[in-house]
Amino acid sequence: MRNTLRLLLLVIAFVLIGNFVILRLYGDTLQSTHLFIVRGTVFYPIALLNLILGILLITFLVWEWLSQRKSLK
């Protein structure tokens, strides 16, 4: 069960980082439309938040995995 939860959290972290990439790419395509204003106020802050949360989640999972390995020895 615990490994399943870790795997799920790892998938969620990769989805967040993938969302960062997609929002950055899609935000750049909005330059040619009348919605270019939302690029800087909506897409980029959400993309940055997704990147930060994804990196923090991966860091937490690696830190927890390493601390668990040390406690087993």
WODACOR-V740008 format. One record per residue. N is the residue number from 0. PSI is psi in whole degrees, -180 to 180 (999 if undefined). Layout:
BEGIN
n={N,N}
psi={PSI,PSI}
END
This chain:
BEGIN
n={0,1,2,3,4,5,6,7,8,9,10,11,12,13,14,15,16,17,18,19,20,21,22,23,24,25,26,27,28,29,30,31,32,33,34,35,36,37,38,39,40,41,42,43,44,45,46,47,48,49,50,51,52,53,54,55,56,57,58,59,60,61,62,63,64,65,66,67,68,69,70,71,72}
psi={-43,-38,-34,-41,-42,-43,-42,-44,-35,-41,-42,-40,-43,-33,-41,-43,-37,-37,-37,-48,-46,-43,-36,-44,-44,-34,-34,-28,-16,-4,-33,4,175,-4,19,-20,-36,-15,-49,-24,-20,-58,-48,-42,-38,-40,-44,-40,-42,-43,-47,-46,-38,-44,-43,-39,-43,-42,-44,-43,-41,-42,-43,-40,-43,-40,-32,-38,-39,-36,-22,-24,999}
END
